[in-house]
Amino acid sequence: MTKAQDPTLQMFKELTDANGIPGNEKEPRDVMRRYIEPLADEVYTDRLGSLVAKKTGTADGPKIMLAGHLDEIGFMITHIDDKGFLKFQTVGGWWEQVMLAQRVTVMTKNGNIPGVIGSKPPHILTPDARKKSMDKKDMFIDIGASSKEEAKEFGVRPGDSVVPVCDFTVMKNEKLLMAKAWDNRIGCAIAIEVLRQLQGVDHPNTVYGVGTVQEEVGLRGAKTSTHLIQPDIGFAVDVGIAGDTPGVTDKEALAKIGEGPQIIIYDASMVSHKGLRDFVTDTADDVNIPYQLDYVAGGGTDSGAIHLTANGVPALSITIATRYIHTHAAILHRDDFENAVKLIVEVIKRLDSETVKKITFD
């Protein structure tokens, strides 16, 4: 099978090439819906825009929620100056040093237009200025407009979404995949593939594959979709930090790409549920699926919102170690995706009512 014929790679490409910052997730939601709808009994959205695909197994079994978020980090246009340059607000977490001189797509009412985040050439910077990163407030986007009027003629207006540019790319080592928006279209892909692998398989529960919105600005879609579903068990599937590149120490990040999904024991949004964490790692050990235990001192995933819904939901984050997250181009390992799917499918097959009760109340 060639790369062009690989349906999983095609799904990855369509999900990551889709443009969708928080509050404007229509493109990736449409892609996810197209892939997941044939695998589900029912597909609907909550009123904030999160996509929910329901697959019923044994009647009256526990409700299992599997959530990846649809949104990616990006920018929003806030102002057009007299010369046609665009000022913007970051939407999601950005570090200034990865922003300058990077290509972007501005999503206007008249269609997408190309742009670049402008920067001064080093020739005209003072020695001190060269050592510092530029403040986000001083940056602008150049779309080739000569005036405010021309930018408006292009269709640009405040509130327009802006996304990074990086086409989905299979690297020379074909297990390594580069794209924008792995954070978190890989979680959406996992939800799709889990439902695919549950086709024709008995599972003693109802599974909800969810594409949440607005995770990058406060886990917002996870709050509304979890309230809608009222699950008994919740999993967030997301990217994690890879610690296998130069300059990253074991104190900062432990995981390595290609060595299995990360089971997050702690992050700033939640302490993982011990009973569920032990059940997942015991299952992985039982069927010989590799995994990595990890923690994140800052940041969080949709589990942070899921576990606080209603009377509480035992929840766990299962993530894919990914290089260069929250930049234009991130890299992950296909084996980690496949092992995450295998693990979650095995876990779901074992989550019957008695097991969930034991996990929850023991």
ZADRENRO-648282 format. One record per residue: residue number from 0; residue in one letter; z, x, y of N, C-alpha, C in turn. Coordinates in steps of 0.05 Angstrom, whole numbers, plus 5000, padded with zeros to 4 digits. Each point is the difference from the previous one (the first is absolute). Layout:
# residues N
PT   k r  nc3  nc1  nc2 cac3 cac1 cac2  cc3  cc1  cc2
PT NUM A    Z    X    Y    Z    X    Y    Z    X    Y
...
//
This chain:
# residues 362
PT   k r  nc3  nc1  nc2 cac3 cac1 cac2  cc3  cc1  cc2
PT   0 M 5000 5017 4976 5000 4983 5024 5000 5018 5025
PT   1 T 4982 4994 5018 4999 5015 5025 5021 4989 5020
PT   2 K 5005 5016 5021 5018 4990 5020 4991 4974 5012
PT   3 A 4974 4997 5004 4990 4976 5012 5004 4975 4981
PT   4 Q 5002 5005 4974 5004 4978 4981 5029 4994 4994
PT   5 D 5018 5016 5010 5028 4997 4994 5012 4977 5016
PT   6 P 5008 4977 4988 5009 4977 5015 5026 5005 5014
PT   7 T 5017 5018 4990 5025 5006 5013 4995 5015 5026
PT   8 L 4982 5020 4999 4993 5015 5024 4988 4981 5021
PT   9 Q 4983 4981 4991 4988 4982 5019 5022 4983 5013
PT  10 M 5020 4991 4985 5022 4985 5011 5015 5017 5020
PT  11 F 5006 5025 4993 5014 5018 5019 4984 5002 5026
PT  12 K 4974 5004 4998 4983 5003 5023 5001 4976 5018
PT  13 E 4997 4976 4988 4999 4976 5016 5027 4995 5013
PT  14 L 5022 5005 4986 5026 4996 5012 5006 5019 5022
PT  15 T 4994 5026 4996 5008 5019 5021 4980 5001 5023
PT  16 D 4975 4994 4996 4981 4999 5022 5004 4976 5018
PT  17 A 5013 4979 4989 5005 4976 5016 5020 5008 5023
PT  18 N 4996 4988 5023 5016 5006 5024 5021 4978 5004
PT  19 G 5025 5008 5003 5020 4979 5004 5027 5012 5008
PT  20 I 5005 5000 5027 5027 5009 5009 5019 4976 5000
PT  21 P 5026 5004 5003 5018 4978 5001 4992 4978 5020
PT  22 G 5000 4975 4990 4992 4978 5017 4971 4993 4998
PT  23 N 4984 5017 4986 4971 4995 4998 4991 5010 4972
PT  24 E 5010 4987 4979 4996 5010 4973 4978 4984 4986
PT  25 K 4983 4986 5014 4980 4982 4987 4982 5016 4981
PT  26 E 4989 5022 5009 4980 5014 4983 5012 5009 4973
PT  27 P 5023 5014 5000 5011 5007 4974 5010 4976 4984
PT  28 R 5009 4979 5014 5009 4976 4985 4976 4987 4986
PT  29 D 4977 4999 5013 4976 4989 4988 4992 5016 4976
PT  30 V 5001 5026 5002 4993 5017 4977 5020 4996 4977
PT  31 M 5025 5000 5005 5020 4996 4979 4997 4972 4988
PT  32 R 4995 4980 5016 4996 4973 4989 4977 4999 4981
PT  33 R 4978 5013 5008 4976 5000 4983 5005 5012 4972
PT  34 Y 5017 5022 5000 5005 5013 4975 5022 4986 4983
PT  35 I 5019 4988 5013 5023 4989 4985 4997 4971 4993
PT  36 E 4984 4985 5015 4997 4971 4995 4991 4993 4972
PT  37 P 4981 5015 4988 4992 4993 4973 5021 5006 4979
PT  38 L 5021 5015 5008 5021 5008 4981 5025 4982 5002
PT  39 A 5000 4982 5019 5024 4984 5005 4996 4971 4995
PT  40 D 5021 4985 4997 4999 4971 4997 4998 4986 5027
PT  41 E 5011 5013 5020 5000 4988 5027 5003 5023 5021
PT  42 V 4985 4997 5022 5001 5020 5021 5004 4985 5027
PT  43 Y 5019 5009 5016 5005 4987 5025 5012 5021 5019
PT  44 T 5004 4992 5025 5013 5018 5020 5024 4986 5012
PT  45 D 5018 5017 5010 5022 4989 5016 4989 4997 5029
PT  46 R 5016 4989 5018 4990 4994 5026 4998 5025 5019
PT  47 L 5010 5023 4990 4996 5025 5015 4976 5015 4991
PT  48 G 4989 4992 4976 4975 5012 4990 5002 5016 4975
PT  49 S 5024 5002 4988 5003 5015 4975 4986 4984 4977
PT  50 L 4987 5015 4983 4985 4988 4978 5017 4999 4975
PT  51 V 5001 4977 4986 5016 4997 4976 4982 4990 4977
PT  52 A 4999 5015 4978 4985 4993 4976 5020 4995 4978
PT  53 K 5001 4976 4990 5019 4991 4980 4987 5000 4972
PT  54 K 5014 5013 4981 4990 4999 4972 5023 4992 4982
PT  55 T 4998 4977 4988 5021 4988 4984 4998 5010 4971
PT  56 G 5023 5009 4989 5002 5006 4972 5015 4978 4986
PT  57 T 5021 5007 4987 5016 4980 4986 5013 4981 5021
PT  58 A 4998 4974 4995 5011 4981 5019 5030 5004 5005
PT  59 D 5008 4996 5025 5029 5002 5007 5012 5028 4998
PT  60 G 4983 5020 4997 5010 5028 5000 5007 5009 5028
PT  61 P 5012 5023 5003 5007 5010 5027 4976 5006 5016
PT  62 K 5003 5000 5027 4979 5006 5018 5001 5030 5008
PT  63 I 4978 5014 4996 4999 5029 5005 4980 5004 5022
PT  64 M 5009 5013 5021 4983 5005 5024 4992 5029 5000
PT  65 L 4974 5005 5004 4989 5027 5002 4985 5002 5026
PT  66 A 5011 5015 5019 4990 5000 5027 4989 5027 5009
PT  67 G 4975 5000 5009 4988 5023 5014 4992 4989 5028
PT  68 H 5002 5017 5020 4993 4989 5027 4972 5006 5008
PT  69 L 4988 4980 5013 4972 5001 5008 4995 5017 5025
PT  70 D 5019 5002 5017 4995 5013 5026 5001 5030 4998
PT  71 E 4986 5013 5019 4999 5029 5002 5009 5007 5029
PT  72 I 5009 5024 5004 5007 5008 5027 4975 5003 5017
PT  73 G 5003 4995 5025 4977 5002 5018 5009 4998 5029
PT  74 F 4984 4988 5016 5005 4998 5029 4991 4973 5011
PT  75 M 5010 4994 5024 4991 4975 5013 4993 5007 5029
PT  76 I 4977 4991 5010 4992 5004 5027 5019 4985 5019
PT  77 T 5009 5015 5020 5018 4987 5020 4988 4999 5028
PT  78 H 4980 5017 5006 4989 5002 5027 4973 5014 5000
PT  79 I 4982 4991 5017 4975 5014 5004 5000 5011 5029
PT  80 D 4996 5026 5003 5001 5011 5027 4973 4997 5014
PT  81 D 4999 5007 5025 4975 4996 5016 4976 5015 4989
PT  82 K 5005 5022 4986 4978 5016 4990 4992 4992 4971
PT  83 G 5013 4980 4989 4993 4990 4974 5015 5012 4977
PT  84 F 5020 5017 5006 5017 5011 4979 5022 4980 4992
PT  85 L 5008 5000 4975 5018 4980 4989 5028 5012 4996
PT  86 K 5020 4988 5011 5028 5007 4994 5009 4983 4977
PT  87 F 5019 5010 4984 5008 4986 4976 5029 5003 4993
PT  88 Q 5009 4983 4983 5027 5000 4989 4998 5006 4970
PT  89 T 5017 5018 4991 5000 5005 4971 5012 4975 4986
PT  90 V 4989 4994 4976 5010 4978 4984 5007 5012 4973
PT  91 G 5026 5005 4995 5008 5015 4977 5007 5029 5009
PT  92 G 5011 5016 4982 5010 5026 5007 4979 5022 5000
PT  93 W 4997 5012 5023 4981 5023 5004 5014 5024 5011
PT  94 W 4990 5023 4993 5008 5026 5011 4978 5010 5018
PT  95 E 5006 5007 5024 4979 5006 5020 4980 5021 4990
PT  96 Q 5010 5020 4985 4982 5023 4993 4978 4992 4980
PT  97 V 5002 4977 4988 4978 4992 4981 4981 4980 5013
PT  98 M 5003 4995 5026 4985 4979 5013 4977 5010 5017
PT  99 L 5003 5021 5015 4980 5010 5019 4974 5007 4987
PT 100 A 4978 4992 5013 4973 5007 4992 4992 4987 4974
PT 101 Q 5014 4980 4991 4993 4986 4975 4983 4976 5006
PT 102 R 4981 4994 4982 4983 4977 5002 5015 4975 4994
PT 103 V 4992 4978 5014 5012 4974 4996 4978 4979 5002
PT 104 T 5007 4976 4990 4983 4977 5002 5015 4979 5017
PT 105 V 4987 4990 5021 5012 4979 5016 4988 4973 4991
PT 106 M 5017 4982 4992 4991 4974 4990 4999 4980 5023
PT 107 T 4976 4994 5009 4997 4982 5024 4990 4973 4991
PT 108 K 4999 4981 5019 4990 4973 4994 4970 5001 4994
PT 109 N 4986 5022 5009 4971 5003 4995 4994 5018 4976
PT 110 G 5021 5008 4986 4996 5018 4977 5014 5027 5004
PT 111 N 4998 5017 4980 5013 5026 5001 4984 5020 5017
PT 112 I 5014 5016 5015 4987 5022 5015 5015 5026 4995
PT 113 P 4985 5022 5000 5013 5026 4994 5013 5012 5025
PT 114 G 5020 5016 4996 5014 5013 5021 5014 5025 4990
PT 115 V 5011 5015 5019 5015 5024 4993 5024 5002 5019
PT 116 I 5023 5009 4990 5023 5004 5017 4995 5026 5015
PT 117 G 4998 4998 5027 4992 5022 5016 5020 5022 5003
PT 118 S 4991 5024 5004 5018 5023 5003 4987 5020 5020
PT 119 K 5017 5016 5012 4991 5021 5018 4991 5024 4983
PT 120 P 4979 5014 5007 4993 5025 4986 5022 5021 5006
PT 121 P 5005 5018 4981 5020 5020 5003 4995 5019 5024
PT 122 H 4974 5003 5007 4993 5018 5022 5014 4994 5026
PT 123 I 5007 4975 5005 5011 4993 5026 5030 4994 4998
PT 124 L 5012 5005 4976 5029 4996 4997 5015 5026 5008
PT 125 T 5023 4997 5011 5018 5023 5005 5011 5009 4973
PT 126 P 5009 5026 4998 5011 5009 4975 5023 4983 4990
PT 127 D 5017 4990 5019 5022 4983 4991 4990 4973 4990
PT 128 A 4980 4989 5012 4990 4974 4992 4988 5001 4972
PT 129 R 4988 5023 4993 4988 5003 4973 5021 4999 4978
PT 130 K 5024 5006 5007 5022 5001 4980 5013 4973 4995
PT 131 K 4993 4981 5017 5013 4974 4998 4980 4978 4991
PT 132 S 5011 4979 4987 4984 4977 4994 4998 4981 5023
PT 133 M 4978 4987 5003 4997 4981 5022 5015 4975 4994
PT 134 D 5013 4988 5020 5014 4975 4996 4980 4978 4996
PT 135 K 5007 4981 4982 4982 4978 4994 4993 4984 5025
PT 136 K 5018 4999 5019 4995 4984 5024 4978 5012 5017
PT 137 D 4994 5026 4996 4979 5013 5016 4973 5000 4986
PT 138 M 4998 4989 4976 4975 5000 4985 4983 4976 5008
PT 139 F 4974 5002 4993 4981 4978 5006 4979 5000 4979
PT 140 I 4985 4979 4998 4977 4998 4982 4974 4999 5016
PT 141 D 4981 5017 4992 4974 5001 5013 4980 4985 4982
PT 142 I 4988 4979 5010 4981 4985 4985 4972 5003 5012
PT 143 G 4997 5019 5019 4974 5004 5012 4993 4981 5022
PT 144 A 5020 4985 5010 4995 4982 5022 5002 5015 5027
PT 145 S 4984 4992 5019 5000 5014 5026 5018 4986 5021
PT 146 S 5010 4976 4993 5016 4985 5019 5016 4979 4985
PT 147 K 5020 4989 5014 5015 4977 4989 4981 4977 4993
PT 148 E 4981 4995 5018 4981 4978 4996 4983 5004 4975
PT 149 E 4991 5025 4995 4984 5005 4977 5016 4997 4974
PT 150 A 5025 5010 5001 5018 4997 4977 5004 4971 4993
PT 151 K 5003 4983 5021 5003 4971 4995 4974 4989 4989
PT 152 E 4977 5010 5010 4975 4990 4989 4997 5007 4970
PT 153 F 5012 5023 4992 5000 5007 4971 5017 4980 4984
PT 154 G 5016 4985 5014 5018 4981 4986 5029 5008 4998
PT 155 V 5007 5023 5012 5027 5010 4999 5019 4983 5018
PT 156 R 5023 4995 4990 5021 4987 5017 5027 5007 4989
PT 157 P 5020 4999 5017 5027 5007 4991 5008 4982 4976
PT 158 G 5014 5013 4981 5007 4986 4975 4982 5006 4977
PT 159 D 4977 5013 5006 4982 5007 4978 5012 5021 4982
PT 160 S 4995 4998 4974 5010 5019 4980 4983 5025 4999
PT 161 V 5014 5022 4994 4986 5026 4997 5010 5012 4974
PT 162 V 4981 5010 4983 5007 5011 4975 4988 5028 4997
PT 163 P 5013 5018 4984 4989 5026 4995 4974 4998 4984
PT 164 V 4985 5022 5002 4975 5002 4984 5003 5021 4979
PT 165 C 4997 4992 4975 4998 5018 4977 4989 4985 4976
PT 166 D 4975 5003 4994 4988 4986 4977 5014 5009 4974
PT 167 F 5002 4981 4982 5011 5006 4973 4983 5022 4987
PT 168 T 5014 5021 4990 4987 5024 4990 5012 5009 4973
PT 169 V 4984 5002 4980 5009 5013 4975 4996 5030 5003
PT 170 M 5022 5015 4997 4999 5029 5005 4988 5015 4977
PT 171 K 4996 5026 5003 4988 5016 4979 5015 4998 4974
PT 172 N 5026 5001 5001 5017 4992 4977 5001 4970 5001
PT 173 E 4985 4987 4982 4995 4971 5002 5025 4983 4996
PT 174 K 5022 5012 4992 5025 4985 4998 5013 4996 5028
PT 175 L 4991 5017 5019 5012 4998 5027 4982 4984 5018
PT 176 L 5012 4981 5014 4985 4980 5016 5010 5001 5029
PT 177 M 4982 5002 5019 5007 5001 5028 4990 4975 5014
PT 178 A 5017 4990 5018 4993 4976 5015 5019 4996 5023
PT 179 K 4992 4984 5020 5019 4989 5018 5014 4976 4985
PT 180 A 5022 4991 5010 5012 4975 4991 5009 5000 4971
PT 181 W 5003 5023 4987 5014 5000 4974 5027 4987 5004
PT 182 D 5011 5004 5024 5025 4986 5007 4993 4974 5014
PT 183 N 4997 4977 4985 5008 4998 4973 4980 4984 4983
PT 184 R 4975 5007 5002 4981 4985 4983 5003 5008 4971
PT 185 I 5013 5024 4995 5004 5006 4972 5020 4980 4987
PT 186 G 5019 4991 5016 5018 4979 4990 4986 4974 4994
PT 187 C 4981 4993 5017 4984 4976 4995 4983 5003 4975
PT 188 A 4989 5024 4996 4984 5006 4976 5017 4998 4975
PT 189 I 5025 5010 5002 5018 4998 4977 5006 4971 4993
PT 190 A 5005 4983 5020 5005 4972 4995 4976 4987 4987
PT 191 I 4975 5006 5009 4976 4989 4988 4998 5009 4971
PT 192 E 5004 5026 4995 4995 5011 4973 5022 4990 4981
PT 193 V 5024 4996 5009 5021 4989 4983 4992 4973 4990
PT 194 L 4991 4983 5019 4992 4973 4991 4976 5001 4981
PT 195 R 4982 5020 5005 4977 5003 4982 5010 5007 4971
PT 196 Q 5019 5019 4999 5009 5008 4973 5018 4979 4987
PT 197 L 5009 4981 5014 5016 4978 4988 4982 4977 4990
PT 198 Q 4974 5002 5004 4982 4979 4990 5001 5000 4969
PT 199 G 5006 4976 4989 5001 4997 4971 5025 5012 4988
PT 200 V 5019 5008 5016 5025 5012 4990 5023 4980 5005
PT 201 D 5016 4996 4979 5024 4983 5004 5020 5015 5017
PT 202 H 5010 4986 5021 5022 5011 5016 5018 4977 5007
PT 203 P 5026 5005 4997 5020 4978 5001 5009 4993 5029
PT 204 N 4982 4999 5018 5007 4997 5028 4976 4991 5016
PT 205 T 5004 4995 5026 4978 4995 5018 4998 5024 5019
PT 206 V 4977 5011 5002 4995 5024 5016 4986 4992 5026
PT 207 Y 5010 5012 5022 4988 4995 5026 4990 5027 5010
PT 208 G 4974 5004 5001 4988 5024 5012 4996 4994 5030
PT 209 V 5012 5015 5017 5001 4994 5029 4989 5023 5016
PT 210 G 4983 4992 5020 4992 5019 5021 5014 4992 5026
PT 211 T 5021 5014 5007 5015 4993 5024 4988 5010 5025
PT 212 V 5007 4987 5022 4990 5009 5027 5023 5013 5016
PT 213 Q 4992 5015 5019 5019 5011 5020 5023 5016 4989
PT 214 E 4995 5014 4978 5022 5018 4989 5006 5023 5019
PT 215 E 4979 5011 5012 5003 5024 5016 5015 4996 5026
PT 216 V 5005 4975 5007 5015 4995 5025 5025 4984 4994
PT 217 G 5011 5002 4975 5026 4988 4995 5001 4983 4976
PT 218 L 4984 5004 4980 5002 4986 4974 4998 4969 5004
PT 219 R 4984 4992 5019 5001 4972 5009 4987 4981 4979
PT 220 G 4977 5007 4990 4987 4982 4980 5016 4998 4974
PT 221 A 5015 5021 4994 5016 4998 4976 5023 4980 5003
PT 222 K 5010 4997 5024 5021 4980 5005 4989 4972 4996
PT 223 T 4977 4994 5011 4989 4973 4998 4991 4993 4972
PT 224 S 4986 5019 4987 4989 4995 4974 5022 4998 4979
PT 225 T 5020 5016 5003 5023 4998 4981 5015 4974 5003
PT 226 H 5003 4992 5025 5013 4974 5005 4983 4977 4987
PT 227 L 4974 5003 5001 4983 4980 4988 5002 4999 4970
PT 228 I 5000 5024 4988 5000 5002 4970 5027 4996 4988
PT 229 Q 5021 5010 5013 5027 4999 4989 5001 5014 4972
PT 230 P 4993 5025 4999 4998 5014 4974 5027 5006 4988
PT 231 D 5001 5005 4974 5024 5008 4986 5002 5031 4999
PT 232 I 4976 5013 5000 4998 5029 5000 4978 5008 5019
PT 233 G 5004 5021 5015 4979 5009 5019 4994 5030 4997
PT 234 F 4974 5006 5001 4991 5028 5001 4982 5003 5025
PT 235 A 5005 5021 5015 4981 5009 5020 4985 5024 4988
PT 236 V 4974 4999 5003 4983 5022 4991 4987 5012 5025
PT 237 D 5004 5026 5004 4992 5012 5026 4994 5029 4995
PT 238 V 4994 5014 5021 4997 5029 4999 5027 5013 5004
PT 239 G 5003 5024 4989 5024 5016 5005 4991 5028 5011
PT 240 I 5019 5016 5005 4994 5026 5012 4996 5021 4978
PT 241 A 4978 5015 5001 4995 5022 4981 5012 5025 5011
PT 242 G 5014 5015 4983 5013 5024 5008 4987 5025 4989
PT 243 D 4973 4999 4995 4987 5022 4986 4980 5014 5018
PT 244 T 5003 4998 5027 4982 5015 5018 5015 5022 5015
PT 245 P 4986 5020 5010 5014 5022 5014 5018 4990 5022
PT 246 G 5023 5012 5002 5019 4993 5022 5019 4978 4994
PT 247 V 4996 4985 4979 5019 4978 4992 5019 5011 4979
PT 248 T 5026 4998 5006 5020 5010 4982 5011 4978 4982
PT 249 D 5014 5008 4979 5013 4981 4982 5021 4983 5014
PT 250 K 5011 5010 5021 5019 4985 5016 4987 4977 5015
PT 251 E 4974 5003 5005 4986 4980 5015 4985 4980 4983
PT 252 A 4989 5008 4977 4986 4982 4982 4998 5013 4973
PT 253 L 5005 4985 4979 5002 5011 4973 4974 4996 4984
PT 254 A 4986 4978 5005 4979 4992 4981 4975 5016 5003
PT 255 K 4984 5001 4978 4974 5013 5000 4980 4980 4990
PT 256 I 4976 5001 5013 4979 4981 4992 4991 5007 4971
PT 257 G 4994 4979 4985 4991 5003 4972 5022 5001 4980
PT 258 E 5025 4998 5008 5022 5003 4981 5015 4973 4995
PT 259 G 4987 4978 5007 5011 4974 4995 5009 4986 5025
PT 260 P 5003 4973 4998 5010 4985 5024 5028 5008 5006
PT 261 Q 5007 4996 5026 5027 5005 5009 5017 4975 4997
PT 262 I 5024 5003 4989 5020 4979 5000 5019 5006 5022
PT 263 I 5001 4984 5021 5015 5007 5024 5029 4990 4996
PT 264 I 5019 5019 5000 5028 4994 4996 5014 4992 5026
PT 265 Y 4988 5010 5022 5013 4995 5026 4980 5004 5022
PT 266 D 4999 4981 5020 4987 5006 5025 5015 4987 5022
PT 267 A 4990 5002 5025 5016 4990 5023 5001 4970 5001
PT 268 S 4984 4986 4984 5000 4971 5001 5016 4987 4977
PT 269 M 5006 5015 4979 5015 4989 4978 5010 5021 4981
PT 270 V 5021 4993 4985 5009 5015 4977 4988 4986 4976
PT 271 S 4986 5014 4983 4986 4986 4978 5021 4987 4982
PT 272 H 4992 4977 4989 5017 4985 4982 5004 5016 4974
PT 273 K 5024 5007 4993 5005 5018 4978 4991 4988 4973
PT 274 G 5006 4975 4996 4992 4987 4974 4970 5000 4997
PT 275 L 4985 4993 5021 4971 4999 4998 4988 5028 4998
PT 276 R 5012 5019 5015 4990 5028 4999 5004 5011 4971
PT 277 D 5023 4995 4988 5004 5010 4973 4982 4987 4980
PT 278 F 4995 4974 5004 4982 4986 4982 4972 5011 5001
PT 279 V 4990 5006 5024 4973 5011 5004 4998 5028 4988
PT 280 T 5020 5017 5006 4998 5027 4989 5004 5001 4969
PT 281 D 5017 4982 4990 5002 4998 4970 4974 4991 4988
PT 282 T 4986 4981 5013 4974 4991 4990 4980 5023 5000
PT 283 A 5000 5015 5022 4981 5023 5002 5006 5021 4978
PT 284 D 5026 5005 4995 5007 5019 4979 4992 4990 4973
PT 285 D 5003 4974 4996 4994 4988 4974 4970 5002 4993
PT 286 V 4983 4997 5020 4971 5000 4994 4986 5026 5010
PT 287 N 5017 5020 5007 4990 5026 5008 4981 5000 5024
PT 288 I 5008 4986 5021 4985 5000 5025 5015 5019 5019
PT 289 P 4986 5020 5011 5013 5018 5018 5008 4987 5026
PT 290 Y 5023 5009 5012 5008 4990 5026 5017 5021 5014
PT 291 Q 5004 4997 5026 5016 5018 5015 5021 4984 5016
PT 292 L 5025 5008 4997 5021 4988 5017 5000 5013 5027
PT 293 D 5001 4984 5021 4998 5011 5027 5016 4984 5019
PT 294 Y 5003 5011 5024 5014 4986 5022 4987 5006 5026
PT 295 V 5004 4983 5020 4988 5004 5026 5022 4995 5021
PT 296 A 5008 5021 5014 5022 4997 5019 4994 4981 5023
PT 297 G 4974 5000 5009 4992 4982 5021 4977 4983 4991
PT 298 G 4996 4977 5013 4979 4982 4993 5008 4982 4977
PT 299 G 4982 4982 4993 5005 4981 4978 4975 4986 4992
PT 300 T 5003 4981 4981 4977 4985 4990 5007 4970 5001
PT 301 D 4982 4984 4991 5005 4971 4999 5024 4992 4984
PT 302 S 5009 5017 4982 5025 4994 4985 5023 4996 5019
PT 303 G 5000 5013 5023 5021 4997 5019 5003 4972 5010
PT 304 A 4978 4985 5002 5001 4972 5008 5004 4982 4976
PT 305 I 4986 5007 4977 5002 4983 4976 5028 4996 4991
PT 306 H 5016 5022 4999 5026 4999 4987 5020 4984 5016
PT 307 L 4995 4995 5026 5018 4986 5017 4993 4970 5004
PT 308 T 4980 4991 4985 4991 4972 5003 5019 4981 4986
PT 309 A 5005 4977 5013 5017 4979 4988 5026 5011 4991
PT 310 N 5007 4996 4975 5026 5010 4989 4998 5028 4989
PT 311 G 4978 5014 5005 4996 5027 4991 4981 5001 4976
PT 312 V 4984 5021 4999 4980 5004 4979 5002 5028 4989
PT 313 P 5007 5004 4975 4999 5027 4989 4972 5012 5004
PT 314 A 4998 5023 5013 4974 5011 5008 4999 5030 4996
PT 315 L 4976 5010 4998 4995 5028 4996 4973 5008 5012
PT 316 S 4998 5023 5011 4975 5011 5010 4989 5020 4980
PT 317 I 4975 4995 4993 4984 5018 4982 4977 5010 5017
PT 318 T 4999 5026 5004 4980 5011 5020 4983 5021 4987
PT 319 I 4978 5006 5014 4980 5020 4992 5002 5024 5019
PT 320 A 5008 5023 4990 5002 5024 5017 4973 5005 5013
PT 321 T 5000 5002 5027 4975 5002 5015 5002 5021 5022
PT 322 R 4980 5018 5001 5000 5020 5021 4990 4989 5026
PT 323 Y 5012 5009 5022 4990 4995 5027 5001 4970 5008
PT 324 I 5021 4986 4991 5001 4972 5009 5005 4998 5030
PT 325 H 4992 4978 5011 5002 4995 5029 4983 5020 5016
PT 326 T 4976 5006 4988 4980 5015 5014 4973 4986 4995
PT 327 H 4978 5012 5009 4974 4988 4995 4991 5002 4971
PT 328 A 5009 5020 4985 4990 5005 4973 5023 5008 4982
PT 329 A 5004 4983 4979 5021 5006 4981 4988 5004 4972
PT 330 I 5015 5014 4983 4990 5006 4973 5021 4992 4979
PT 331 L 4990 4987 4979 5018 4994 4977 4985 5006 4974
PT 332 H 5014 4996 4978 4990 5007 4973 4996 4975 4984
PT 333 R 4977 4997 4989 4993 4975 4985 5019 4996 4976
PT 334 D 5009 5021 4987 5018 4996 4977 5026 4986 5008
PT 335 D 5010 5005 5025 5024 4987 5009 4996 4970 5003
PT 336 F 4977 4992 5010 4993 4972 5001 5000 4988 4972
PT 337 E 4987 5013 4982 4997 4988 4973 5027 4999 4986
PT 338 N 5017 5020 5003 5027 4999 4988 5018 4980 5013
PT 339 A 4997 4996 5026 5016 4979 5013 4993 4973 4989
PT 340 V 4974 4995 4997 4991 4974 4989 5011 4996 4972
PT 341 K 4997 5021 4983 5010 4998 4972 5030 4994 5000
PT 342 L 5015 5014 5017 5029 4996 5000 5007 4972 5009
PT 343 I 4988 4990 5021 5007 4973 5010 4992 4979 4980
PT 344 V 4977 5003 4987 4992 4981 4979 5021 4999 4977
PT 345 E 5008 5024 4991 5020 5001 4978 5026 4987 5009
PT 346 V 5008 5005 5025 5025 4988 5010 4998 4970 5001
PT 347 I 4978 4990 5011 4996 4971 5002 5001 4986 4973
PT 348 K 4988 5013 4980 4999 4988 4973 5028 4997 4988
PT 349 R 5020 5015 5011 5027 5000 4989 5019 4984 5017
PT 350 L 4991 4990 5023 5019 4987 5019 5001 4970 4994
PT 351 D 5015 4993 4978 5004 4972 4995 5026 4990 5014
PT 352 S 5007 4975 4996 5022 4989 5015 5026 5014 4994
PT 353 E 5005 5006 4974 5025 5013 4993 5002 5028 5011
PT 354 T 4978 5014 5000 5000 5027 5011 5005 5000 5030
PT 355 V 4987 4982 5014 5004 4998 5029 5028 4993 5006
PT 356 K 5012 4982 4985 5028 4992 5004 5018 5024 4996
PT 357 K 4995 5015 4979 5016 5024 4994 4997 5021 5023
PT 358 I 4975 5005 5009 4996 5019 5021 5015 4991 5026
PT 359 T 4999 4974 5005 5011 4990 5025 5030 4999 5001
PT 360 F 5012 4993 4978 5029 4994 5001 5018 5020 4985
PT 361 D 4989 5018 4984 5017 5020 4986 5011 5020 5019
//
